[in-house]
Amino acid sequence: MDRLSLLAPALVFVAVLVVAFVVYGALCAIGRAPKLTAVKHNQLFGPFLAGFLVWVLAPIERALRGRVSPSVVTAASLVLCAATGLAVSGGHLANAVWLYALAGILDVLDGRLARQAGKPSAVGALFDSVSDRWGELFVFTGYAWLVHDSAWLFAVMAAIAGSMMVSYTRARAEGLGVELAGGVMQRAERIVLVALGTLVAAWVGVEPSGADLVAPIVGVTLALCGALSSATAINRWIAAHRAIAARERASVIVVTPEPEPVAQVARPAMLTASAELRKVRPLEQH
């Protein structure tokens, strides 16, 4: 199978995104930017790109709103992550790219659907967070199987460790009352990076001459993911440490003992003097 046949869905998808991006940019440039609500962005994908993503997904969001539960969307994203891992482990990298991209899209939609329906709940938030972690483990397990007979396995382990620690550090800090956000390698960035690296590996690996390059390309991608994720986790750790240390310093109150009132000091002395007088009076009468 040649490259064009293998990557035809990718080329169509990229073409649609490019056209949509040009239209969105033109609308913003002439002052007719689409009205969007609840647009969340991070450090790497700023408000412009976040707004573009929400605008592109708006038709799907409208189709699902009120018809599909956010938890069902979350479950579908988890299933797609598991399918991604299976595709990667079998060497079907081109299919893995689109499965993972679709899982990422659903991961964006579930939260937006919950907020717009006015049904964000602790149960839903727990299900979403736990599903995200399991989803990443499914995906990285597939990559670990793909490169298990090479030293690139350590790159996969680094990606797993980094991604897990990004989420754990934030969760632990929030449990201690410190809100954490930001970083250059959050879940959305990891999905984009891994999907792009896998796409390159799939393109190169189509030809027999490029088969030996698949593992290095995947390994470098996951090593980069691991390094940037670890940097994000450490940065959050430092930020949380500073916030908690500052809060503890502010809560320390220096207590100085207050001097006893003069009346309380004089009273024992008066009582002692009275007792001495009672001892002396009988002698005087005698």
C-alpha positions in Angstrom: 0.0 0.0 0.0 1.5 3.4 -1.0 1.7 6.4 1.2 -1.3 8.3 -0.4 -3.6 5.4 0.0 -2.5 4.8 3.6 -2.7 8.5 4.6 -5.6 9.6 2.5 -7.8 10.2 5.6 -5.0 12.2 7.1 -4.6 14.4 4.0 -8.3 15.1 3.9 -8.4 15.8 7.6 -5.5 18.2 7.4 -7.0 20.0 4.3 -10.2 20.5 6.2 -8.4 21.9 9.2 -6.3 24.3 7.0 -9.4 25.6 5.2 -11.2 26.0 8.5 -8.3 27.8 10.1 -8.0 30.2 7.2 -11.8 31.0 7.5 -11.6 31.4 11.3 -8.5 33.7 11.0 -10.2 35.8 8.3 -13.3 36.2 10.5 -11.2 37.3 13.4 -9.2 39.7 11.2 -12.3 41.6 10.0 -13.8 41.8 13.4 -16.4 39.2 13.0 -14.9 36.6 15.3 -17.4 33.8 16.2 -19.0 34.2 19.6 -17.8 31.4 21.8 -18.4 30.5 25.4 -16.4 28.7 28.0 -13.2 28.5 26.0 -10.4 27.1 28.1 -6.8 27.4 27.0 -3.4 26.6 28.3 0.1 28.0 27.8 1.0 26.2 24.6 -2.4 26.4 22.9 -3.4 30.0 23.6 -6.9 31.6 23.4 -6.8 31.9 19.6 -6.1 28.2 18.9 -8.4 27.1 21.7 -11.2 29.3 20.2 -10.5 27.8 16.8 -10.8 24.2 18.2 -14.1 25.0 19.9 -15.4 26.7 16.7 -14.5 23.6 14.6 -16.1 21.2 17.1 -19.2 23.4 17.5 -21.3 21.4 15.0 -20.5 18.1 16.8 -21.2 19.7 20.1 -24.6 20.9 19.0 -25.5 17.5 17.6 -24.6 15.8 20.9 -26.0 18.4 23.3 -29.0 17.1 25.2 -28.9 13.8 23.4 -25.8 12.1 24.8 -24.6 12.1 28.4 -21.2 13.5 29.0 -20.2 10.3 30.8 -21.1 8.3 27.6 -18.7 10.6 25.7 -16.0 10.0 28.3 -16.5 6.2 28.1 -16.3 6.4 24.3 -13.0 8.3 24.6 -11.7 5.6 26.9 -12.7 2.9 24.4 -10.9 4.7 21.6 -7.8 5.0 23.7 -7.8 1.3 24.3 -8.3 0.8 20.5 -5.4 3.1 19.9 -3.1 1.0 22.1 -4.2 -2.2 20.3 -3.6 -0.6 16.9 -0.1 0.6 17.9 0.8 -2.8 19.4 -0.1 -4.4 16.0 1.9 -1.9 14.0 -1.1 -0.2 12.5 0.2 3.3 13.2 -1.9 5.2 10.6 -5.1 3.9 12.2 -3.7 4.7 15.7 -3.3 8.3 14.8 -6.9 8.9 14.0 -8.2 6.8 16.8 -6.1 8.8 19.3 -7.1 12.1 17.7 -10.8 11.2 17.9 -10.3 10.2 21.5 -8.8 13.6 22.2 -11.7 15.4 20.5 -14.2 13.5 22.7 -12.1 14.3 25.8 -12.7 18.0 24.9 -16.4 17.6 24.2 -17.3 15.7 27.4 -16.4 18.6 29.7 -18.0 21.2 27.5 -21.2 19.2 27.3 -21.3 18.8 31.1 -20.8 22.5 31.7 -23.3 23.6 29.1 -25.9 21.2 30.4 -25.4 22.6 33.9 -24.7 19.1 35.1 -21.0 19.2 36.2 -20.7 16.9 39.2 -18.1 15.4 41.4 -19.0 11.9 40.1 -18.5 13.0 36.5 -15.3 14.8 37.2 -13.9 11.7 39.0 -14.9 9.5 36.1 -13.4 11.8 33.5 -10.0 12.1 35.4 -9.7 8.4 36.1 -10.6 7.6 32.5 -8.0 10.0 31.2 -5.3 8.2 33.2 -6.4 4.7 32.2 -6.7 5.9 28.6 -3.1 7.1 28.6 -1.9 3.9 30.1 -3.7 1.9 27.4 -2.1 4.0 24.7 1.4 3.9 26.1 1.1 0.2 26.7 0.7 -0.2 23.0 3.8 1.7 22.3 5.7 -0.3 24.9 4.8 -3.5 23.1 5.7 -1.9 19.7 9.3 -1.2 20.9 9.7 -3.8 23.7 12.7 -5.4 22.0 14.7 -2.2 21.8 16.2 0.4 24.2 13.4 2.8 23.2 11.3 1.0 25.8 12.8 3.4 28.3 11.4 6.3 26.4 7.9 4.9 26.7 8.5 4.4 30.5 9.6 8.0 30.7 6.5 9.2 28.9 4.3 7.1 31.3 6.1 8.4 34.4 6.0 12.0 33.2 2.3 12.0 32.2 1.2 10.3 35.4 3.2 12.7 37.6 1.7 15.8 35.9 -1.7 14.7 36.8 -0.8 13.3 40.3 1.0 16.5 41.3 -2.0 18.6 40.4 -4.4 16.3 42.2 -2.3 16.1 45.3 -1.8 19.8 45.5 -5.5 20.5 45.0 -6.1 18.0 47.8 -4.0 20.3 50.0 -5.9 23.4 48.9 -3.5 24.6 46.2 -4.9 25.2 42.7 -2.4 24.3 39.9 -2.7 24.8 36.2 -0.4 25.4 33.3 2.7 23.7 31.9 3.8 23.0 28.4 2.9 19.3 28.3 -0.6 18.7 29.6 -2.9 16.0 28.2 -3.9 18.0 25.1 -0.3 18.7 24.2 0.7 15.0 24.8 -2.0 13.8 22.5 -1.0 16.2 19.7 2.7 15.4 20.1 2.2 11.6 20.2 -0.2 11.7 17.3 2.1 13.8 15.1 5.1 11.6 15.9 3.1 8.5 15.1 1.9 10.0 11.8 5.5 10.6 10.8 6.5 7.1 11.8 3.5 5.7 9.8 4.6 7.8 6.7 8.2 6.6 6.9 7.3 3.0 7.7 5.2 2.4 4.6 8.2 1.7 2.5 10.3 -1.4 3.5 13.4 0.8 3.5 12.0 2.9 6.3 10.8 0.1 8.5 13.9 0.3 10.7 13.2 4.0 11.4 9.7 3.4 12.9 11.0 2.5 16.4 13.5 5.5 16.6 10.9 8.0 15.5 8.4 6.7 18.0 11.1 6.5 20.6 12.2 10.1 20.1 8.6 11.3 20.2 7.9 9.5 23.5 11.3 10.6 25.0 10.4 14.2 24.2 7.0 13.7 25.7 8.5 12.2 28.8 11.1 15.0 29.2 8.6 17.8 28.8 6.0 16.1 30.9 8.5 15.6 33.7 9.5 19.2 33.5 5.9 20.2 33.8 5.4 18.0 36.8 8.5 19.3 38.5 7.4 22.9 37.8 4.1 22.2 39.4 5.8 20.5 42.4 7.9 23.6 43.0 4.9 25.9 42.6 2.8 23.9 45.0 5.7 23.7 47.5 6.1 27.5 47.4 2.4 28.1 47.8 2.1 25.7 50.8 5.2 27.0 52.5 4.0 30.6 52.1 0.6 29.6 53.6 2.3 27.9 56.5 4.5 30.8 57.3 1.5 33.2 57.2 -0.4 31.0 59.6 2.3 31.0 62.3 1.3 33.3 65.2 4.0 34.4 67.7 2.4 34.3 71.2 4.1 36.4 74.0 3.1 35.8 77.6 1.1 38.7 79.0 2.2 40.1 82.4 0.0 39.2 85.3 -2.2 42.0 86.6 -0.9 43.8 89.7 -4.0 42.8 91.7 -3.3 39.1 91.1 0.3 39.5 92.2 -0.5 41.6 95.3 -3.3 39.3 96.5 -1.2 36.3 97.5 1.1 38.7 99.5 -1.9 40.2 101.3 -3.2 36.8 102.2 0.2 35.8 103.6 0.4 38.9 105.7 -3.1 38.3 107.0 -2.2 34.8 108.1 0.9 36.1 109.9 -1.3 38.6 111.8 -3.7 35.9 112.9 -0.7 34.0 114.4 0.5 37.0 116.3 -2.8 38.3 117.8 -3.3 35.5 120.4 0.1 36.3 121.9 -0.8 39.9 122.2 -4.0 39.1 124.1 -2.2 36.8 126.4 
